[in-house]
Amino acid sequence: MGEVKNCPICGQLFNDIGIRDVCGNCGADEERKYEEVYRFLRRRENRAATIERIVEATGCTEEMLHKWVRKGRLQPALFPNLGYPCDNCGKLTQTGKLCESCSTNLQKDLNVFEAGREFREGVARRERGTYLSEKTKRY
């Protein structure tokens, strides 16, 4: 069963069943804008259009374009200048949540952290040392 929410665009109450994050009216408007953007991009001369050019020509918002690319409705492989902002720095990316440079920096930081952890574990192991003594049997 869905829950009642306010539409983030118009403020109208709607029953959210998980299909859309907006009310039915705003969803229909969004769908019309998507069709308009898709028709615009299907023309050969517009396939390499930038996000700014698409917004200017169709009247949709950048946020809508980012959402459609994120959801996979608009494929960056077909339209190379489309993308959505990196969650860390805001640079446009076409896959994942982070751009290439942010994911490389994160991987470097994780490698440094892992090396430090291994070093601390090694020091703790050496300091903990176990001493065994041989018991000699007395006859």
Secondary structure, 3 states (H helix, E strand, C coil): CCEEEECCCCCCEEEECCCCCCCHHHHHHHHHHHHHHHHHHHCHHHCCCCHHHHHHHHCCCHHHHHHHHHHCCCCCCCCCCCCEECCCCCCEECCCCCCHHHHHHHHHHHHHHHHHHHHHHHHHHHHHCCCCCCCCCCC
